[in-house]
Amino acid sequence: MRQPSTILHALCGITSAALLSTPIFAGALPVNGRPTPGLSQFDSAMQAFMETNGMEAAVMGVMRNGRIVYLKGFGYDYDDNNLPENTPFRLASCSKPLTVAAVRQRIAAGDFAVGDHAFNLGQPGGGLLNYTPFPSLGDNRLKNITIQHLISHQGGWDRGIVGDLTYMETDIADDMNVDSPPGRVNTVRWILGQPLQFTPGTDTAYSNIGCLCMGLIVEQETGQSLINYVRGHVLTPDMWVPSTEIFQARTFRDWQNPREPHYAGEGIVSNIFDNYGGPLVYKPYGGFDVEARMGQGGYCCSAATMLKSLQTYHCGAYDSDLGKPINATDPLDSAEAHNGSQAGVSTYMVQRTDGINVFIAFNENDHDDGEHYPTDFYNNSIKPLLDAGNLSWPNSDCDGAWVLTGGLLSGGLGGYNRPYLSFSYAMSEVADGTKVRLKAGASTFTGTINKQLLLDAPLGVATIGQ
């Protein structure tokens, strides 16, 4: 069980979600998900990596030729139960390909062009976002930033020189005399009041600002929230991605989806929220405004959802095709990857040219030595196994919401080892686009199924409504 850090007993005003330190568990970490004996090397590699690094929770999914053949949860959930394989994690910067995919769709629809100016700052022809810089325009070159510059990290911002401006939330709130956190629009207005570090288009420096702004542009042009647009157009129920598996990440535990894992500490910091909780928090729970990461790093998704995105859209962080559909016009002609890091989470997504896609998420951030957990794990443990080409691949799917067909109880999480405990309860929990995997048995369910579902009984005969 988790033990609160002793130092916290002396501190007042810390939210209950913050009173959690990294737990210590004895023995081998549990593995959850549909058994895949031919890929047991993946299980043991993940267990060894997590135990070596003192880690608590992870998910990994593998898709081969369009079929999810490996999907496992490792370790423990927020309540110290075994972590289901369908646990949704904050994506951090693995959110970016989804935002750019939305932008690519709006370009294809004719809302704007890749060469259009991102900001309307009084330049000839104007621009898309009509935000007044605070306190005034910080650099005349901001007028020249295009959508392409935002996509390709060539907007002129270099966080290696000035830091990540999107995380300077208390400074922004103080400067603008508004409550902290200041939110996305005020953050962009403040950024427009700062100087650039290079002329747009002349250099490349990874920046969160591009996808922050592109998320706002999608919302402005479509009249929808970014998450609703993505759910309706980028990863949709018609693609077998239910809304339960992709949603906006939230800051505090009592705001979050209860299925999410514990995001491990990274130390005690000041709560940046003026009007919620106590003055001190663990960094993942109030050390920054997770809602304001929408666009740049604010989605929360299951591994199966991310594998579907890897099947559908280019993900390479600096690839010229980032966010474009994978098709004959823009094929996957080389391996692509994207990683993500935030306090309490690290993620990695990989598209290989052999038809294999991989998604990995841990509930901790980077190594102390600067290595990125999931990138390190993939490159040193998983990639060699895949490259060897001698794995015994399953012929069955591992994704979907599992249901104990003959059960009579409410409860369960839809994982293979923690299925929904009755068909009736499952029908109340799943959304359009869900693959419902029925465990063998019989249910007396007599209601109406009015959702778009794929019903499957891969483990034996399942009878509904006998």
ROGU-431563 format. One record per residue (C-alpha): x, y, z; residue number from 1. Coordinates in Angstrom, 2 decimals, always signed. Each point is the difference from the previous one (the first is absolute). Layout:
N
@east=X	north=Y	up=Z	i=NUM $
...
END
This chain:
466
@east=+0.00	north=+0.00	up=+0.00	i=1 $
@east=+1.14	north=+3.56	up=-0.53	i=2 $
@east=+1.58	north=+1.69	up=+2.97	i=3 $
@east=-0.24	north=+3.80	up=+0.33	i=4 $
@east=+3.36	north=+1.67	up=+0.29	i=5 $
@east=+0.70	north=+0.76	up=+3.65	i=6 $
@east=+0.91	north=+3.57	up=-0.82	i=7 $
@east=-3.53	north=+0.61	up=-1.21	i=8 $
@east=-1.48	north=-0.68	up=+3.42	i=9 $
@east=+1.41	north=+3.35	up=+1.06	i=10 $
@east=-1.42	north=+1.92	up=-2.94	i=11 $
@east=-3.46	north=+1.53	up=-0.07	i=12 $
@east=-2.35	north=+0.69	up=-2.87	i=13 $
@east=+1.24	north=-2.64	up=-2.42	i=14 $
@east=-2.78	north=-1.63	up=-1.99	i=15 $
@east=-0.61	north=-3.68	up=+0.68	i=16 $
@east=+1.08	north=-0.82	up=-3.56	i=17 $
@east=+3.42	north=+1.39	up=+0.79	i=18 $
@east=+0.63	north=-2.02	up=+3.16	i=19 $
@east=+1.46	north=-2.85	up=-1.97	i=20 $
@east=+3.59	north=-1.01	up=-0.51	i=21 $
@east=+1.47	north=-2.72	up=-2.16	i=22 $
@east=-1.10	north=-3.34	up=+1.47	i=23 $
@east=+2.15	north=-2.99	up=+0.75	i=24 $
@east=-1.39	north=-3.38	up=-1.08	i=25 $
@east=+1.59	north=-3.35	up=+0.67	i=26 $
@east=+0.32	north=-2.78	up=-2.57	i=27 $
@east=-0.52	north=-0.08	up=-3.76	i=28 $
@east=-2.28	north=+2.68	up=-1.39	i=29 $
@east=-3.34	north=-1.35	up=-1.23	i=30 $
@east=-0.76	north=-0.19	up=-3.72	i=31 $
@east=-3.59	north=+0.45	up=-1.20	i=32 $
@east=-1.58	north=-0.55	up=-3.40	i=33 $
@east=-0.87	north=-2.81	up=-2.36	i=34 $
@east=+2.74	north=-2.64	up=+0.28	i=35 $
@east=+2.53	north=-0.01	up=-2.86	i=36 $
@east=+2.36	north=-2.94	up=+0.66	i=37 $
@east=+1.95	north=+0.57	up=-3.21	i=38 $
@east=+0.89	north=+3.53	up=+1.12	i=39 $
@east=+0.93	north=-0.79	up=+3.59	i=40 $
@east=+3.38	north=+1.68	up=-0.63	i=41 $
@east=-1.85	north=+3.34	up=-0.01	i=42 $
@east=-1.54	north=-0.77	up=+3.41	i=43 $
@east=+3.28	north=-0.93	up=+1.65	i=44 $
@east=+1.88	north=+2.91	up=-1.58	i=45 $
@east=-2.55	north=+2.50	up=+1.33	i=46 $
@east=-0.04	north=-1.55	up=+3.47	i=47 $
@east=+3.78	north=+0.10	up=+0.20	i=48 $
@east=+0.20	north=+3.60	up=-1.22	i=49 $
@east=-2.64	north=+1.23	up=+2.44	i=50 $
@east=+1.53	north=-1.84	up=+2.95	i=51 $
@east=+3.48	north=+1.31	up=-0.83	i=52 $
@east=-1.31	north=+3.56	up=-0.11	i=53 $
@east=-2.40	north=-0.29	up=+2.96	i=54 $
@east=-3.04	north=+0.70	up=-2.16	i=55 $
@east=-3.64	north=-0.59	up=+0.87	i=56 $
@east=-2.19	north=+0.02	up=-3.10	i=57 $
@east=+0.29	north=-0.37	up=-3.77	i=58 $
@east=-1.88	north=-1.06	up=-3.10	i=59 $
@east=+1.33	north=-1.32	up=-3.29	i=60 $
@east=-1.82	north=-0.82	up=-3.21	i=61 $
@east=+1.20	north=-1.49	up=-3.27	i=62 $
@east=-1.87	north=+0.00	up=-3.31	i=63 $
@east=+1.06	north=-2.24	up=-2.87	i=64 $
@east=-1.49	north=+0.38	up=-3.46	i=65 $
@east=-2.97	north=+1.91	up=+1.38	i=66 $
@east=-0.82	north=-2.42	up=+2.83	i=67 $
@east=+0.73	north=+0.73	up=+3.66	i=68 $
@east=+1.80	north=-3.20	up=+0.99	i=69 $
@east=+1.52	north=+1.07	up=+3.31	i=70 $
@east=-1.58	north=+2.23	up=+2.64	i=71 $
@east=+1.14	north=-0.18	up=+3.62	i=72 $
@east=-0.21	north=+1.98	up=+3.21	i=73 $
@east=+2.86	north=-0.33	up=+2.49	i=74 $
@east=+0.12	north=+0.76	up=+3.70	i=75 $
@east=-2.69	north=+1.71	up=+1.99	i=76 $
@east=-2.75	north=+2.57	up=-0.40	i=77 $
@east=-0.78	north=+2.97	up=+2.22	i=78 $
@east=-1.63	north=-2.24	up=+2.62	i=79 $
@east=+2.78	north=-2.62	up=-0.03	i=80 $
@east=-2.02	north=-2.48	up=-2.06	i=81 $
@east=+1.54	north=-1.66	up=-3.04	i=82 $
@east=+0.15	north=+2.50	up=-2.87	i=83 $
@east=-2.31	north=-0.90	up=-2.94	i=84 $
@east=+1.38	north=+0.03	up=-3.52	i=85 $
@east=-2.65	north=+2.55	up=-1.04	i=86 $
@east=+1.15	north=+2.60	up=+2.55	i=87 $
@east=+0.05	north=+3.48	up=-1.60	i=88 $
@east=+3.16	north=+2.07	up=+0.55	i=89 $
@east=+0.77	north=+3.65	up=-0.50	i=90 $
@east=+1.77	north=+0.15	up=-3.36	i=91 $
@east=+2.24	north=+3.05	up=+0.54	i=92 $
@east=+1.53	north=+0.90	up=-3.37	i=93 $
@east=-1.28	north=-3.16	up=-1.69	i=94 $
@east=-3.12	north=+2.20	up=-0.21	i=95 $
@east=+1.62	north=+2.11	up=-2.71	i=96 $
@east=-0.55	north=-2.34	up=-2.99	i=97 $
@east=-3.74	north=+0.00	up=+0.80	i=98 $
@east=-0.15	north=+3.80	up=+0.04	i=99 $
@east=+1.94	north=+0.24	up=-3.25	i=100 $
@east=-2.29	north=-2.62	up=-1.56	i=101 $
@east=-2.93	north=+2.28	up=+0.86	i=102 $
@east=+1.80	north=+2.94	up=-1.61	i=103 $
@east=+0.75	north=-2.03	up=-3.12	i=104 $
@east=-3.69	north=-0.83	up=-0.31	i=105 $
@east=-1.00	north=+3.65	up=+0.19	i=106 $
@east=+2.63	north=+0.87	up=-2.61	i=107 $
@east=-1.42	north=-2.71	up=-2.27	i=108 $
@east=-3.50	north=+1.38	up=+0.60	i=109 $
@east=+1.12	north=+3.46	up=-1.12	i=110 $
@east=-0.37	north=+1.83	up=+3.33	i=111 $
@east=+3.54	north=+1.34	up=-0.34	i=112 $
@east=+3.27	north=-0.83	up=-1.76	i=113 $
@east=+3.29	north=-1.26	up=+1.35	i=114 $
@east=+1.62	north=+3.28	up=-1.09	i=115 $
@east=-2.55	north=+2.24	up=+1.76	i=116 $
@east=+1.18	north=+2.21	up=+2.83	i=117 $
@east=-0.79	north=-1.40	up=+3.44	i=118 $
@east=-0.64	north=+3.37	up=+1.65	i=119 $
@east=-1.89	north=+3.08	up=-1.12	i=120 $
@east=+2.43	north=+2.71	up=+1.10	i=121 $
@east=-0.84	north=+2.72	up=-2.48	i=122 $
@east=+2.11	north=-1.37	up=-2.86	i=123 $
@east=-1.28	north=+0.11	up=-3.60	i=124 $
@east=-2.45	north=-2.85	up=-0.52	i=125 $
@east=-0.48	north=-0.46	up=+3.73	i=126 $
@east=+0.20	north=-3.34	up=+1.79	i=127 $
@east=-2.08	north=-2.57	up=+1.84	i=128 $
@east=+0.12	north=+0.66	up=+3.77	i=129 $
@east=-1.28	north=+3.45	up=+0.96	i=130 $
@east=+1.82	north=+0.37	up=+3.32	i=131 $
@east=+1.33	north=+3.30	up=+1.31	i=132 $
@east=+3.63	north=-0.38	up=+1.13	i=133 $
@east=+0.67	north=+0.82	up=+3.66	i=134 $
@east=+1.13	north=+2.61	up=+0.80	i=135 $
@east=+0.88	north=+0.69	up=-3.64	i=136 $
@east=+1.50	north=-1.82	up=-2.98	i=137 $
@east=+3.29	north=-1.49	up=+1.19	i=138 $
@east=+1.61	north=-0.64	up=-3.38	i=139 $
@east=-1.01	north=+1.20	up=-3.46	i=140 $
@east=+1.02	north=-3.41	up=-1.41	i=141 $
@east=-3.00	north=-1.59	up=+1.74	i=142 $
@east=-2.06	north=+1.32	up=-2.91	i=143 $
@east=+1.81	north=-2.39	up=-2.34	i=144 $
@east=-0.76	north=-3.27	up=+1.83	i=145 $
@east=-2.00	north=-2.41	up=-2.16	i=146 $
@east=-1.90	north=-3.21	up=+0.72	i=147 $
@east=+2.91	north=-1.89	up=-1.56	i=148 $
@east=+2.40	north=+1.63	up=+2.44	i=149 $
@east=-2.21	north=-1.13	up=+2.90	i=150 $
@east=-0.10	north=-3.58	up=-1.30	i=151 $
@east=+3.74	north=-0.26	up=-0.63	i=152 $
@east=+1.25	north=+1.68	up=+3.23	i=153 $
@east=+1.35	north=+2.94	up=-1.98	i=154 $
@east=-2.07	north=+2.79	up=+1.54	i=155 $
@east=+2.98	north=+1.80	up=+1.52	i=156 $
@east=-0.27	north=-1.13	up=+3.63	i=157 $
@east=+2.90	north=-1.86	up=+1.64	i=158 $
@east=-0.69	north=-1.31	up=+3.50	i=159 $
@east=+3.67	north=-0.93	up=+0.31	i=160 $
@east=+0.70	north=+3.73	up=+0.23	i=161 $
@east=-2.99	north=+1.48	up=+1.82	i=162 $
@east=-1.76	north=-3.03	up=+1.51	i=163 $
@east=-3.42	north=-1.37	up=-0.89	i=164 $
@east=-2.26	north=+3.04	up=-0.09	i=165 $
@east=-3.15	north=-2.13	up=+0.22	i=166 $
@east=+0.97	north=-1.06	up=+3.54	i=167 $
@east=+0.67	north=+3.53	up=+1.35	i=168 $
@east=-3.55	north=+0.11	up=+1.27	i=169 $
@east=+0.43	north=+1.82	up=+3.31	i=170 $
@east=+2.24	north=+2.61	up=-1.64	i=171 $
@east=-2.59	north=+0.53	up=-2.73	i=172 $
@east=-2.82	north=+0.33	up=+2.53	i=173 $
@east=+1.99	north=+2.47	up=+2.08	i=174 $
@east=+0.96	north=+2.10	up=-3.03	i=175 $
@east=-3.57	north=+0.08	up=-1.31	i=176 $
@east=-1.59	north=+0.43	up=+3.45	i=177 $
@east=-2.30	north=-3.00	up=-0.49	i=178 $
@east=-0.63	north=-3.11	up=+2.06	i=179 $
@east=+2.47	north=-2.84	up=-0.35	i=180 $
@east=+0.04	north=-2.05	up=-2.13	i=181 $
@east=-0.58	north=+2.54	up=-2.80	i=182 $
@east=-1.37	north=-2.46	up=-2.58	i=183 $
@east=+0.90	north=-0.56	up=-3.64	i=184 $
@east=-1.14	north=+3.30	up=-1.53	i=185 $
@east=+1.77	north=+2.18	up=+2.56	i=186 $
@east=+3.09	north=-2.17	up=-0.33	i=187 $
@east=+0.09	north=+0.56	up=-3.77	i=188 $
@east=-0.61	north=+3.75	up=+0.42	i=189 $
@east=+2.94	north=+0.18	up=+2.42	i=190 $
@east=+2.22	north=-2.05	up=-2.33	i=191 $
@east=-0.82	north=+2.44	up=-2.83	i=192 $
@east=+1.44	north=+2.70	up=+2.25	i=193 $
@east=+3.38	north=-1.76	up=+0.21	i=194 $
@east=+2.92	north=+0.07	up=-2.45	i=195 $
@east=+0.79	north=-2.92	up=-2.29	i=196 $
@east=+3.32	north=-1.81	up=+0.13	i=197 $
@east=+0.36	north=-0.40	up=-3.78	i=198 $
@east=-1.71	north=+1.10	up=-3.20	i=199 $
@east=-2.92	north=-2.34	up=-0.81	i=200 $
@east=+0.93	north=-2.65	up=-2.55	i=201 $
@east=+3.78	north=+0.40	up=+0.37	i=202 $
@east=+0.61	north=-2.52	up=+2.78	i=203 $
@east=-1.70	north=-2.86	up=+1.84	i=204 $
@east=-0.51	north=-0.23	up=+3.76	i=205 $
@east=-2.54	north=-2.26	up=+1.66	i=206 $
@east=-2.81	north=+2.13	up=+1.40	i=207 $
@east=-3.29	north=-0.60	up=+1.78	i=208 $
@east=-1.28	north=+3.36	up=-1.20	i=209 $
@east=-0.76	north=-1.21	up=-3.51	i=210 $
@east=-2.54	north=-2.64	up=+1.01	i=211 $
@east=-1.42	north=+2.24	up=+2.72	i=212 $
@east=-0.85	north=+2.53	up=-2.71	i=213 $
@east=-1.15	north=-2.58	up=-2.55	i=214 $
@east=-2.47	north=-1.44	up=+2.51	i=215 $
@east=-1.49	north=+3.46	up=+0.44	i=216 $
@east=-0.16	north=+0.47	up=-3.77	i=217 $
@east=-1.95	north=-3.26	up=-0.43	i=218 $
@east=-2.45	north=+1.11	up=+2.69	i=219 $
@east=-0.42	north=+3.43	up=-1.58	i=220 $
@east=-0.57	north=-1.38	up=-3.50	i=221 $
@east=-2.34	north=-2.86	up=+0.97	i=222 $
@east=-1.90	north=+1.50	up=+2.94	i=223 $
@east=+0.72	north=-3.16	up=+2.00	i=224 $
@east=+2.28	north=-0.82	up=+2.88	i=225 $
@east=+3.15	north=-1.69	up=-1.21	i=226 $
@east=-0.78	north=-3.28	up=+1.77	i=227 $
@east=-3.49	north=-0.13	up=-1.52	i=228 $
@east=+1.38	north=+0.68	up=-3.45	i=229 $
@east=+2.60	north=-2.75	up=+0.36	i=230 $
@east=-2.62	north=-2.45	up=+1.30	i=231 $
@east=-2.29	north=+0.80	up=-2.92	i=232 $
@east=+2.52	north=+0.23	up=-2.85	i=233 $
@east=+3.49	north=-1.28	up=+0.85	i=234 $
@east=-0.58	north=-3.13	up=+2.14	i=235 $
@east=-3.67	north=-0.85	up=-0.17	i=236 $
@east=-2.50	north=-2.72	up=+0.96	i=237 $
@east=-0.17	north=-0.97	up=-3.69	i=238 $
@east=+3.72	north=-0.83	up=+0.34	i=239 $
@east=-0.81	north=-2.06	up=+3.13	i=240 $
@east=+1.33	north=+2.67	up=+2.36	i=241 $
@east=-2.70	north=+0.65	up=+2.62	i=242 $
@east=-0.11	north=+3.30	up=+1.88	i=243 $
@east=+0.77	north=-1.86	up=+3.23	i=244 $
@east=+3.54	north=-0.57	up=-1.32	i=245 $
@east=+0.95	north=+3.56	up=-0.98	i=246 $
@east=-0.73	north=+3.06	up=+2.11	i=247 $
@east=+1.54	north=+3.17	up=+1.40	i=248 $
@east=+2.51	north=-0.47	up=+2.78	i=249 $
@east=-0.80	north=+1.75	up=+3.29	i=250 $
@east=+2.22	north=+1.44	up=+2.72	i=251 $
@east=-1.20	north=-1.32	up=+3.36	i=252 $
@east=-0.82	north=-3.57	up=+0.90	i=253 $
@east=-3.60	north=+0.82	up=+0.92	i=254 $
@east=-0.40	north=+1.61	up=-3.44	i=255 $
@east=+1.42	north=-2.99	up=-1.87	i=256 $
@east=-1.47	north=-3.11	up=-1.53	i=257 $
@east=+0.10	north=-2.59	up=+2.81	i=258 $
@east=+1.61	north=-2.52	up=-2.37	i=259 $
@east=+3.20	north=+2.05	up=-0.26	i=260 $
@east=+3.13	north=-1.16	up=+1.85	i=261 $
@east=+1.82	north=+1.75	up=+2.79	i=262 $
@east=+2.43	north=+2.49	up=-1.56	i=263 $
@east=+3.14	north=-0.30	up=+2.12	i=264 $
@east=+1.28	north=+2.96	up=+1.99	i=265 $
@east=+3.05	north=+1.94	up=-1.20	i=266 $
@east=+0.03	north=+1.89	up=+3.26	i=267 $
@east=-2.07	north=+2.55	up=+1.86	i=268 $
@east=-0.62	north=+3.32	up=-1.76	i=269 $
@east=-2.24	north=+3.03	up=+0.32	i=270 $
@east=-3.55	north=-0.45	up=-1.25	i=271 $
@east=-0.40	north=+2.37	up=-2.95	i=272 $
@east=-3.80	north=+0.03	up=+0.42	i=273 $
@east=-0.99	north=+3.06	up=+2.03	i=274 $
@east=-3.50	north=-1.23	up=+0.67	i=275 $
@east=+0.28	north=-3.74	up=+0.51	i=276 $
@east=+1.74	north=-2.15	up=+2.60	i=277 $
@east=+2.78	north=+0.79	up=+2.41	i=278 $
@east=+3.28	north=+1.83	up=-0.61	i=279 $
@east=+2.15	north=-3.12	up=-0.53	i=280 $
@east=-0.53	north=-2.96	up=-2.34	i=281 $
@east=+1.89	north=-2.77	up=-1.71	i=282 $
@east=+0.93	north=+1.39	up=-3.40	i=283 $
@east=-2.33	north=-2.14	up=-2.19	i=284 $
@east=-3.01	north=+1.13	up=+2.05	i=285 $
@east=+0.02	north=+3.79	up=-0.15	i=286 $
@east=+3.61	north=+0.89	up=-0.75	i=287 $
@east=-1.18	north=+1.02	up=-3.48	i=288 $
@east=-3.32	north=+0.50	up=-1.81	i=289 $
@east=-0.66	north=-3.29	up=-1.78	i=290 $
@east=-3.12	north=+1.41	up=-1.70	i=291 $
@east=+2.13	north=+2.70	up=-1.63	i=292 $
@east=+2.16	north=-2.70	up=-1.60	i=293 $
@east=-2.88	north=-0.83	up=-2.35	i=294 $
@east=+1.45	north=+0.00	up=-3.48	i=295 $
@east=+3.60	north=-0.39	up=+1.06	i=296 $
@east=-0.35	north=-2.77	up=+2.58	i=297 $
@east=-3.47	north=-0.20	up=+1.49	i=298 $
@east=-1.62	north=-3.19	up=-1.27	i=299 $
@east=-0.57	north=-3.09	up=+2.13	i=300 $
@east=-0.27	north=-3.28	up=-1.94	i=301 $
@east=+0.19	north=-3.75	up=+0.25	i=302 $
@east=+2.77	north=-1.89	up=-1.78	i=303 $
@east=-2.47	north=-1.49	up=-2.48	i=304 $
@east=-1.04	north=+3.51	up=-1.03	i=305 $
@east=+3.58	north=+1.02	up=-0.62	i=306 $
@east=+0.64	north=-3.11	up=-2.07	i=307 $
@east=-2.97	north=+0.96	up=-2.18	i=308 $
@east=+1.49	north=+3.46	up=-0.45	i=309 $
@east=+3.31	north=-1.58	up=-1.02	i=310 $
@east=-1.79	north=-2.10	up=-2.60	i=311 $
@east=-1.70	north=+3.10	up=-1.40	i=312 $
@east=+2.22	north=+3.11	up=+0.26	i=313 $
@east=+3.70	north=+0.79	up=-0.33	i=314 $
@east=+1.50	north=+0.63	up=+3.45	i=315 $
@east=+3.63	north=+1.05	up=-0.56	i=316 $
@east=+0.81	north=+3.06	up=+2.10	i=317 $
@east=+1.99	north=+1.75	up=-2.75	i=318 $
@east=-1.32	north=-1.95	up=-2.97	i=319 $
@east=-1.39	north=+2.10	up=-2.85	i=320 $
@east=-3.08	north=-2.26	up=-0.08	i=321 $
@east=-0.83	north=+0.39	up=+3.72	i=322 $
@east=-3.76	north=-0.28	up=+0.47	i=323 $
@east=-0.76	north=-1.00	up=-3.59	i=324 $
@east=-2.00	north=-3.18	up=-0.66	i=325 $
@east=+2.14	north=-3.01	up=-0.87	i=326 $
@east=-1.05	north=-0.92	up=-3.55	i=327 $
@east=+1.33	north=-0.42	up=-3.52	i=328 $
@east=+0.65	north=+3.73	up=-0.26	i=329 $
@east=+1.90	north=+0.20	up=+3.28	i=330 $
@east=+1.18	north=-3.53	up=+0.81	i=331 $
@east=+2.09	north=-0.99	up=+2.99	i=332 $
@east=+3.32	north=-0.28	up=-1.82	i=333 $
@east=+2.22	north=+0.15	up=+3.10	i=334 $
@east=-0.40	north=-0.60	up=+3.73	i=335 $
@east=-1.56	north=+2.86	up=+1.96	i=336 $
@east=-0.24	north=+0.67	up=+3.71	i=337 $
@east=-1.15	north=+2.57	up=+2.53	i=338 $
@east=+0.54	north=+0.18	up=+3.75	i=339 $
@east=-1.61	north=+1.87	up=+2.84	i=340 $
@east=+1.02	north=+1.10	up=+3.49	i=341 $
@east=-1.89	north=+1.78	up=+2.76	i=342 $
@east=+0.26	north=-0.10	up=+3.75	i=343 $
@east=-1.32	north=-3.45	up=+0.90	i=344 $
@east=-0.07	north=-1.60	up=-3.45	i=345 $
@east=+2.16	north=-0.93	up=-2.98	i=346 $
@east=-1.24	north=-1.41	up=-3.31	i=347 $
@east=+1.39	north=-1.30	up=-3.29	i=348 $
@east=-1.64	north=-0.88	up=-3.32	i=349 $
@east=+1.77	north=-1.78	up=-2.88	i=350 $
@east=-0.99	north=-0.75	up=-3.59	i=351 $
@east=+2.19	north=-2.66	up=-1.63	i=352 $
@east=+0.17	north=-0.84	up=-3.68	i=353 $
@east=-0.63	north=-3.72	up=+0.65	i=354 $
@east=-3.66	north=+0.56	up=+0.90	i=355 $
@east=+0.65	north=+0.17	up=+3.75	i=356 $
@east=-1.05	north=+2.95	up=+2.18	i=357 $
@east=+0.86	north=+0.38	up=+3.69	i=358 $
@east=-1.30	north=+2.24	up=+2.79	i=359 $
@east=+1.53	north=+0.11	up=+3.51	i=360 $
@east=-0.94	north=+2.12	up=+3.03	i=361 $
@east=+1.48	north=+0.17	up=+3.51	i=362 $
@east=-1.38	north=+1.89	up=+2.98	i=363 $
@east=+3.34	north=+1.71	up=+0.60	i=364 $
@east=+2.07	north=+2.54	up=-1.89	i=365 $
@east=+3.61	north=-0.15	up=-1.21	i=366 $
@east=+2.93	north=-1.78	up=+1.60	i=367 $
@east=+2.17	north=+2.09	up=+2.31	i=368 $
@east=+2.75	north=-0.32	up=-2.62	i=369 $
@east=-2.22	north=+1.56	up=-2.67	i=370 $
@east=-1.01	north=-3.19	up=-1.80	i=371 $
@east=-3.63	north=-0.25	up=-1.04	i=372 $
@east=-1.54	north=-3.08	up=+1.62	i=373 $
@east=-2.15	north=-1.39	up=-2.83	i=374 $
@east=+2.49	north=+0.91	up=-2.74	i=375 $
@east=+2.75	north=-1.72	up=+1.96	i=376 $
@east=-2.19	north=-3.04	up=+0.61	i=377 $
@east=-1.05	north=-0.28	up=-3.64	i=378 $
@east=+3.48	north=+0.45	up=-1.46	i=379 $
@east=+1.78	north=-2.35	up=+2.39	i=380 $
@east=-2.64	north=-2.63	up=+0.77	i=381 $
@east=-2.82	north=-0.08	up=-2.58	i=382 $
@east=+1.61	north=+1.11	up=-3.26	i=383 $
@east=+2.63	north=-2.80	up=+0.05	i=384 $
@east=-2.77	north=-2.58	up=+0.44	i=385 $
@east=-1.98	north=+1.47	up=-2.90	i=386 $
@east=+3.05	north=+0.35	up=-2.23	i=387 $
@east=+0.97	north=-3.64	up=+0.53	i=388 $
@east=-3.18	north=-1.00	up=-1.83	i=389 $
@east=-0.52	north=-3.32	up=+1.79	i=390 $
@east=-2.91	north=+0.78	up=+2.31	i=391 $
@east=-3.06	north=-2.24	up=+0.14	i=392 $
@east=-2.81	north=+2.41	up=-0.81	i=393 $
@east=-3.56	north=-0.71	up=+1.20	i=394 $
@east=-2.83	north=-0.21	up=-2.50	i=395 $
@east=-2.59	north=+1.49	up=+2.38	i=396 $
@east=-0.82	north=+3.57	up=+1.06	i=397 $
@east=+0.79	north=+1.30	up=+3.47	i=398 $
@east=-1.92	north=+3.28	up=+0.07	i=399 $
@east=-3.57	north=+0.80	up=+0.97	i=400 $
@east=-2.12	north=+0.08	up=+3.15	i=401 $
@east=-0.24	north=-3.44	up=+1.60	i=402 $
@east=-3.27	north=-1.12	up=+1.58	i=403 $
@east=-0.77	north=-2.83	up=+2.40	i=404 $
@east=-3.03	north=-1.14	up=-1.97	i=405 $
@east=-1.66	north=-2.03	up=+2.72	i=406 $
@east=+0.69	north=+2.47	up=+2.79	i=407 $
@east=-2.74	north=+1.80	up=+1.91	i=408 $
@east=+1.92	north=+2.77	up=+1.78	i=409 $
@east=+0.76	north=+3.62	up=-0.75	i=410 $
@east=+3.67	north=+0.91	up=-0.17	i=411 $
@east=+3.20	north=-0.86	up=-1.79	i=412 $
@east=+2.16	north=+2.04	up=-2.34	i=413 $
@east=-0.30	north=-1.87	up=-3.28	i=414 $
@east=+3.51	north=-1.45	up=+0.09	i=415 $
@east=+0.69	north=-3.66	up=-0.72	i=416 $
@east=+0.80	north=-0.75	up=+3.65	i=417 $
@east=-2.45	north=+2.58	up=+1.36	i=418 $
@east=-2.97	north=-0.34	up=-2.37	i=419 $
@east=-3.35	north=+1.69	up=+0.35	i=420 $
@east=-1.83	north=-2.23	up=+2.45	i=421 $
@east=-3.19	north=-0.35	up=-2.04	i=422 $
@east=-1.21	north=+0.70	up=-3.51	i=423 $
@east=-2.59	north=+2.44	up=+1.33	i=424 $
@east=+2.65	north=+2.03	up=+1.81	i=425 $
@east=+2.23	north=-0.04	up=-3.06	i=426 $
@east=-2.82	north=+1.48	up=-2.07	i=427 $
@east=-0.22	north=+2.91	up=+2.43	i=428 $
@east=+3.75	north=+0.68	up=-0.18	i=429 $
@east=+1.05	north=-0.44	up=-3.63	i=430 $
@east=-0.41	north=+2.59	up=-2.76	i=431 $
@east=-0.53	north=-0.12	up=-3.77	i=432 $
@east=+2.95	north=-1.60	up=-1.72	i=433 $
@east=+0.84	north=-2.49	up=+2.75	i=434 $
@east=+1.22	north=-3.49	up=-0.77	i=435 $
@east=-1.78	north=-2.14	up=+2.61	i=436 $
@east=+1.83	north=-3.26	up=+0.68	i=437 $
@east=-2.34	north=-2.45	up=+1.72	i=438 $
@east=+1.44	north=-2.67	up=+2.25	i=439 $
@east=-1.72	north=-3.35	up=-0.42	i=440 $
@east=-3.31	north=-0.28	up=+1.83	i=441 $
@east=-3.66	north=+0.97	up=-0.16	i=442 $
@east=-1.75	north=+3.23	up=+0.92	i=443 $
@east=-3.70	north=+0.54	up=+0.61	i=444 $
@east=+0.28	north=+3.57	up=-1.29	i=445 $
@east=-3.29	north=+1.09	up=-1.56	i=446 $
@east=+0.58	north=+3.70	up=-0.60	i=447 $
@east=+0.61	north=+1.90	up=-3.21	i=448 $
@east=+3.46	north=+0.45	up=-1.46	i=449 $
@east=-0.07	north=+3.47	up=-1.55	i=450 $
@east=+3.73	north=+0.56	up=-0.47	i=451 $
@east=+2.38	north=-0.71	up=-2.85	i=452 $
@east=+1.86	north=-3.05	up=+1.36	i=453 $
@east=+2.09	north=-2.84	up=-1.33	i=454 $
@east=-1.02	north=-3.11	up=+1.96	i=455 $
@east=+2.48	north=-2.86	up=+0.08	i=456 $
@east=+0.33	north=-3.22	up=+2.03	i=457 $
@east=+3.63	north=-1.03	up=-0.59	i=458 $
@east=+0.25	north=-2.39	up=+2.98	i=459 $
@east=-3.04	north=-2.19	up=-0.61	i=460 $
@east=-3.76	north=+0.26	up=-0.51	i=461 $
@east=-1.71	north=+3.00	up=+1.60	i=462 $
@east=-3.79	north=+0.24	up=+0.08	i=463 $
@east=-1.81	north=+3.31	up=+0.50	i=464 $
@east=-3.71	north=+0.19	up=+0.88	i=465 $
@east=-0.73	north=-3.68	up=+0.47	i=466 $
END
